[in-house]
Amino acid sequence: ALMPDIMKRLGVVQFFSWFAFFAMWTLANPALTSHVYNSSKPDVIEFAQFTTNEKGEKEAITADSGAVIFLSKSSKAEYKTLDKAYNEASDDVGSKMGIYGLTSMIFALLLTFYTAYRSINRKYIHMASLLAGAIGFLYMFYSPSAPDNLYLSFGLIGIAWGSILSMPYAMLSSSVEPSKMGLMMGVFNMFIVIPQIIAAVGGVVLLHNLIGEESIHAMTVAGIFLIIAAFSNLLITDKKAITYQPSITNE
């Protein structure tokens, strides 16, 4: 068969993992600026003169220069204040989100040093890492008006990210024939693409609306999906995939 059993099982783990991260990449900014910073992107229509187009949609009226015509000077000032607060919150979210990349690098380095001398159970390492990321996502809901909590959230998410970029590939490469490695890795990448396509066409929005209208629930969905991904590791039973033996041994 083109797709070995180990790939199918790892594919389940990958599907839920990459769905969760796509949700973060696309919706973390509006979710966190609104929930944590209480600084949602203001809708200019609420502060400007507007007209209704043929589709029944409201459109702000603009001057010849292209500038929006506001209802009043106070409306203009209020909009600019809210927009400035949103932009500052958005910048801070972007800054804190960078922590997950740093954490993933540190985690990968520590794992490399550790595995140089000791054997590991890849399945349980990956499970624990994904659960850490899930806690990071879910903790965001409990961080209103506490932006510094995002350092912890993204730090935990970085552990999951570091594992996602290494453990599934390590498990797969230990279980397939070297002559088919290139083909298998190419096919395996579809488990990265498919969940992102599903998430992009509305999967994340649909699921978070089932929990609640607040945009922060997109991060809740990401946390739930990482929990599912973590426990999906229990499907993996191939001993070659699970156990890693160090190349250096202590005599």
N, C-alpha and C positions, 0 to 999 in steps of 0.2 A: 504494500500500500504506500501511496505517496506520503501520507501523514502518519508517522508512528504514534503509538498510544501515548507516549510521554509528551509529545508535542500537543496533543489534544488536551491533556490534563493541564499542562502549563499554559495553554491557550486560554483556559477559563480564568486562571489567575491573572494573566496579562490583560484580558478583556476588562475586568472590573478595575484593575489598577490604572490603566490608561484612560478609562472613562472618568475616573476620579480626578486625575491630573488635568485633563482637558477642561473639566468644570472649573478648576482653580485658575487656569491660564485665561479663560474667557470671562469668568464672572466674579473672581475674587475682588476686583477693584470696586464695582458697584455694590457688591455685597458688604464689603468691609467699610467703605466710606459712609454707607448708610447706617449700618448697625453699630459699628464700633466708634466711629467719629461723629455720628449724627449729622453728616454733611452730604446729603444726597445731591446729585447734579440737579440744579434748578431748571425748571421748564420755562423758557423765555416767554411762552404763550401766556403764562399767568401774570406777566408783568408788562406785556406789550399790547399795542393795538393789533388786532388781527382780523383776518377775513376768512371766509370758508370757501374752499375750492370745490370743483365739480364732484369730487368724491366725498364731500362732506367733512373733509379734514381741515382743521384750523391751521392757518399760516400767518406768521407774523408779518405785519406791514413794514416795509423798509423804505428808506429815503432813496433818492437818486444815487447817493454815494454807497448804498448797500447797507448802511447802518440801520439797526432796528429802531423803530419809533415806539418809545415806551409810553405808558399811560400818563406818567408824570415824572417829575424829577425824583420824587421819593421812591417811586417804583423802580426807576433806573438804578438809584443808589442801593436799594435793597437787593436787587438782582445781582449787582456787581459784588456786594458783600458776600452773598451766598455762593456765588460762583468762585470767588477767591478762596473761601473756606473749603469748597469742594476740591479745588485744584491743589491746595496745600495738603488736604487729607489724601488725595490721590498720589501725590508725590511721596508722602510718608508710607503709604501702603507699598508702593514700588520699592522703596528703600528697605523696608522690613522683609519684603518677599525675597530679596536677594540673599537673606540668611539661609534659605533652604539650599541654595547652591553651595554655599560655604560649608554647611553642615554635611552635605552629601559627600563632599571632597574629603573632609576630615574622617568621616565614617569609613569611606573606601580605603583610606590610608591605614587606619587602625586595623581594619579587617585584613588588609594585605600583610601587615606585619605579624598579626596573630596567626594567620594561616601558613606562614612560612615555617612555623615550628609545631603547630598543633592541628589536629584534624577537627573538622566542624561538621555539623549537620546542616546542610544548606537549607533544607525544608523548614526547619524550625527557626533558623536565622532569618529567613525571608518572612516567615509568618510573624515573628516578633517585630520586625522592622515595619511591616505594613500596619500592624496594630498600633505602633507608635505614631505613624502618620495619621491613622484614623483618629486617634486621640487629639492630635494637633488640629485636625479639621473640626471636630466636634467641640473643642474647647473655644473656638472662635465665637460660638453662639453665646457663651458665658462671659464675653469680654466687652460688653457695651461700656463706652466711656473709659476704657482701659487699654489704649493702644499698645502699651509696652508688653501686654500679654501676647501680642502677635510674635514677639521674638521667640517665645517658647513654642507657640503653634508652628511657626515656620521651621524652627529648629527640629522639631519632631518629624515634620513633613520631609525635611532633608534626609533624615535617616531612611525613610521609606523610598525616597527618590534614588539614593545611592544604591540601595538593594535592588530596586527595579532595573537599574542599568547594568547590573552584574549577575545576580543570582539566577534568574531564569535562563540566561544564556549559558552560564556555567553548568547548570543542571542538564540543559539540552545537549551541549557539546560533549558531555560525559556519557551520553546514552545513544549517540548515533554514530554510524560508520564514518571515519575520517574522509573517505572518498565522496560522501554525500553531504559533507558539512556545509559547503557553499549553498547548495540547493535548499537544504533544510533551514538554514538561517534566513534565506530569502522568503521562503514560504511562511516561516514563523513571524515575519514582520507584518503579515496581514492581521495578526492579533493586536497590532498597535494601531493600524489604520482603521479597521472596522469600528472599534468603539468610539474613535474620535469622529468618524462620519455620523454615527448614530447620535452622539452628543451634539454635534454641530447642527443637525437638522431639527433639533428641538427636544431631544431626549432629556437633557438636563432640566430645561424649563418645565417640561411636562411633569417630571418626577418631583421637583421642588414645589410645584404648585399643589401637589397632592398632600404635602406636609403643611404648607402655609404660603401666603402671598409674599411674605418678606423675602427679599433677595438673599439674605443670609442662609436660607434653607438650601441654596445651591451648594454651600459648603457642607451642610448637614448631609446632603446626598453623597457628596464626595467621601465623607467620613464613613457612611454606611457601606458604600461600595468598596472602600479599602478593607473594612471588616470582612465583607464577603470574600474579597480577594485573599485575605490572610487565611481564612479557614478553608479556602479552596485548595490550599497547599496540602491538606490532608488527603487529597485525591492522589497525590504523588507517592508511589510505593516502590519505584525503581531504585534499588540500593546504589547503583552506579551514579545515579543522578543526585541522590541524597547525601552521600558521604564523600567528603573531600579529605584526601591524605596529603600531608605536607611533603614538599620536595626535599626539605631539610629535616633531619631527625637528630634529636639529642641522644648522644651515646651515654 
